[in-house]
Structure formats: structure tokens, C-alpha cells
Amino acid sequence: MPVALVTDSTASLPAETVAGRGITVVPLQVVIGATAYDEGVDAGDGQGVTPQMLADALKEWVPVSTSRPNPDAMLEVYDKLAAEGFDEIVSVHISAELSGTFESAQLAARRASVPVTPVDSRQVGMATGFAVLAAADAIDGGADAATAAAAARTRAQQTTSLFYVDTLEYLRRGGRMGAAAALVGSALAVKPILTVADGRVGPFEKVRTSAKALSRLEELAVEAAGDAEVDVAVAHLASPERATQLAARLGDRLEKGLQDREVSLGEIGAVLGAHVGPGMVAVAVARRS
């Protein structure tokens, strides 16, 4: 059978894309107060969490934490795919610098009943999602696991991730600051634009107002795209108006590079949202060549 493709819930792939491309998604968990929720599970059954639930909890200072899938959970997924007849598995995940998910994949791969190739995307959110889709395209074209994994790594390297946060407090609380810690002392005086560099969150620019920061985010995304053919995603947490406006402007300005593809727009999941907080707006620009 073709190669199986696995990722985690932080890749922010729409449910219809996951189903249509045959991608298996392993959920991370977010813990709000004393209750643990699987990311990506329908909130209606009491096991899932909505972005609004998360945003409200963060604003009200309810304790929020996140956790990776453990190696046994990953192994269960791999062995299930093997039982379905897959001979190889590619498993693409959020940066190992930001989560232990990739480590869980590595540990599970050693015990899996078929060969598993774990891929550290060195990215987050839809930037990881674009890497997953590159692997899916390769697999659809008949590629083996090694070739599909290489396609995912290349796409991740060609993707620029930029995001604006209203405050650095949530990144500080979650221990995901990295080099952005240098901004803490002046955090009240600036509106930071952050980036993902070598798998870590770090500062890109300091801007004085949120309006200027969002305008700058747009310009940086256009610069990242250049004249290349690109895919673009805009994500937010509890900031739909800002994100919708940014996506519309980028769709107009990058029309040639998008080649009739729309700018993806969505609200990020609870796990990433727990670390960036309400008001976050992010953009991922993935070059196709």
C-alpha cells in the first residue's frame, strides 16, 4: 500500500483536508484548570475545547497548560496503520524546540512494526501543515517514505512564519520565549512581531502600536513571498476581524503568486493558542519552489 502520513493537531489542517488526503492526526492536549481536553475533538461531546473557551480562560487567569501525546499513544497510531496494510509511515510534527511531540514520535518509531520516518518540521501551526501537505503530494505521486519526508523538510525550510501578539505574557508563562525573552523588559512599550527561526520563537521587529504591527506583518509577508508561487495562511486567536482583513489584503497583493488559490484563514487550536494568547495574528508564507 502507499505510505501512510501522520501529523499532530498543532499542524492546523482543516478537517476536510485531513479526510480528503488520508492524513492521520494525533491530538495534543490542553489542560484548563483541572480538566484535560484533546485538541481537535468536537467540543460538543465534552472532550474538546473551543478557541473561545481557551481565550476566556486565559483572560480570566485560569491555569492553562499543554501536553504532548506520549510515545505509547503514537505507537498505537503507527501499529494501527500497519495493521491496515501500510508498509511505511512518515510522521511530520511541530518543532522539537517547542514541543516534545517529535521526541514521542522518535521513541514510538523504534518500537513500531513497520518503518517510521519522523520529521521535525522546525515550524509551528500551518507552516507545519504546509510541510505535511508537501509530503502528501509526494506520496500521491508514488514517492517512498524517505522522499516524502525530504519533501516535507524542504517545504518547511521554504516557509516563513511571522506573528503578532498583543502581549508576551502567555509565551513567558508557557516557557516558549526563546530569544524573545529579550523583549520582556520593554514589553509594555512595544507590540512585538515574532518569527520562528531554527525551530524557536524569536523576536523579529518591535513596533509601537498594534495597527502598525499588523501593517508591518502584511509587508513582511509580501516580502517573504517575493515573485515566487506561494501558499499563504493567516491564523488568529479571538481576533477574527484583524485576521480577515489581513487575509483579504494578502489575497489581493499576492494574487499572482497564489495562482487562484485562496489565502487560508482560520482560528488556531487550543494548544498553540495557550502560548500566544487572545489577539494573536499569524501569517505563514510557503514558497512552492
Summary of the structure (lengths in Angstrom):
residues: 289
radius of gyration: 18.3
end to end distance: 28.6
largest distance: 56.6
contacts: 1028
relative contact order: 0.15
helix: 46%
strand: 24%
